């Protein structure tokens, strides 16, 4: 491979880099943005795919995020690759605690404080309790994820759509300038 490391990273080193970038979070964010901007497809499709990925990241159904992203992006004619990239950016181990706390409280507000507070050992109860016992906790998460996901998706759609239009316009102007410079060589 052309750009391969001389010494392959161990699984632990890859996991550590995934959790905490070596350079900065800003650089990682720009990397994801450029990956989305360079995708082929219409601006609507790429922006819609990104919006779907961001919205699905707010749902509490982690094992189904990829399937939900593909299904919703296909229905809305969005780019599925953009959805996966956006979903990976918004839904990661650093953001999930914040997302779940926010969607849980939003769900409790929507349900008019009908939901109970999370038990102290909730993470241990996930493996031991049945679905009926977990539903009072999952219900506000699921209900709160809908308005939060829709708001995040709308914001991501607008930002990616505008950024994509500006990026492609700037790129086409650079190509036109480069072609005109090549057609009239300096004397």
Buried (B, 14 or more C-beta within 10 A) or exposed (E): EEEEEEEEEEEEEEEEEEEEBEEEEEEBEEBBBEBBBEBEBEBBBBBBBBBBBBBBBBBBEEEEBBEBBBBBBEEBEBBBBBBBBBBBBBBEEEEBEEBBEBBBEBBBBBEEEEBEEBEEEEEEBEEEBEEEEBEBBBBBBBBBBBBBBEEBBEEBBEBBBEBBEEBEEEEEEEEEEEEEEEEEEEE
